[in-house]
Amino acid sequence: MSAAEKAVALKDEGNTFLRQGNHTEAAKKYTEAIELDPTNQVYFSNRSAAYLSLQNLPAALKDANTAISLKPDWSKGYLRKGTALQWMSKYAEAVEAFEAGLKVEPANAPLQKALSDAKAILESTQKYDKKRQEAEQMLEDAKELFRGDVAAKIKKYTETAELAKDTEFMALVKKIKGDLDNIQSYLGDPRVGRFVSVALQYSKIERMSKSERDDFSEKQEEMRVAQLKREALADDRRRKALREKKKNEAAKKLAAELEGLTPDQLKARDLKEEGNTLYKAKELDAAFAKYSEASSLDPENLVYYSNKAAVLLEMKKYDETIKLCQEGLELGRKNFAKFSLIGRLLFRLGSAYMKKGEPEEALTYLKKSIAEDRTAATLKLLRNCEKLIDEKKKAAYLDPVKSEEAKLKGNDFFRAQKFPEAVQQYTEAIKRNPDNHALFSNRATAYTKLMAYREALKDLDKCIEMKPDFVKAYLKKGKVHQILKEYQKCLKVYEEALEYEPDNKEVANAIATTVHLINSSDGPSEEEVQRNVASDPEVQRILADPVMRQVLQDLQTDPSTLNKHMSDPAIEANINKLIAAGVIRTK
């Protein structure tokens, strides 16, 4: 036997040991084969695999490199090298090795998978390193915050200023100043975390140029939108899982229903399915025939009564529908049928009376249907029925002449300063003629006298909705907001009025009065400002904007920066809104 043949035999013995998990003996056999034939790359590759299992990583890498040097166009050598490097936590070098192997053999599946796995590990490692570095830098920045005059830093920011009055917190600050090396242990305190978060955010913004601030705001908005998308996707997944669950439950329910049915009953079910298909295709006569045949095979099954009733409704044969449903109900009561089946027939009966234009009769049966089986479809039809009955009553009550009489009585009561009676008469006038926008304006005026401001605003909104160019309603609405010291809303209403009458002097005077109130000592109190902010989402959005928060900080420390900030149209608009809300005062 030649040396080469002996080497092959030793390699095979090594392979056997490797498969058995005896990696030490496998490595010895491959070494003996190499001694007989040191030019065969396979022996080095196999020994590399054995060394890997023995955790002798430098030796494994060395053998892999030797295999590559012996046969550079053999992809397996690169696989061994990349694997050894990966086990040595040298992920970037492992990626390079796998990529080099794929250049030799692009379609090699093990190399492709190894490269994908190595890239994933490398990316994960890089992300971890980046987060670790950011966390370390954040701790260093946090330490810097607690050096020097910490109280001044806390008072500097609107969001943390009240913490300076918290004696317990300030005692904790003193403790932190003397224990900065352990600052991480204090960050779990909500107050400490809040101060550090706010201060570092402002510090970051302060270092930004205007374009960087704009980019930052844009990214914040993108993050918000991305979060909304993630939440929407999660909702979609939940809905999909719920649909799948319902599908499985329906399948189990169907299997239970089919168990124990007679051949005639099974045939009836098949006919029903054929009828359903015809019904959907609007082939009503054929569908009715299928349902009737199904009913003849299973005469006590109320499902087929309901199916036939649905067809008759579509065919507008309402009297026949009513008769059929009543027959089905009599049979159902006799046989103690399921509540759901009784409820469905009562629903069909109510639908037939609705179609006939008899909502009062329909209401009786729909209420009975709800008592038997409360479904969304029945509730919807019941609401429509009640609405129709109410509309009929209202229509019967309409009378423009009597409406005018009630309005005149309301005017008399108003002039006599009998405002509750005026409201009562204006309400009667509205019931008699709800299309007259002026009546809502009149009642709003009476409500204002009674200090029922929210009711007044509701009526004025209705009046404006009915007649958008009725400027008198805008003036009244603005006045109510002014009484409530909701100046930003007041100005907004007047601006809307000017869209219809740009030269209206009364509106212009109202705007001037409001601006004067904002800038005078009679402007909103601190409590009123907080109430304005809490009730206005737009003001809340402005105050939550990091860029605007920095602008407010600038104005607090140096009011002279106002003109500089007002040069930016977007910031100017936001500042004007905050002035109107009383958040910023100009004197």
Summary of the structure (lengths in Angstrom):
residues: 587
radius of gyration: 41.1
end to end distance: 107.5
largest distance: 130.7
contacts: 1785
relative contact order: 0.03
helix: 82%
strand: 0%
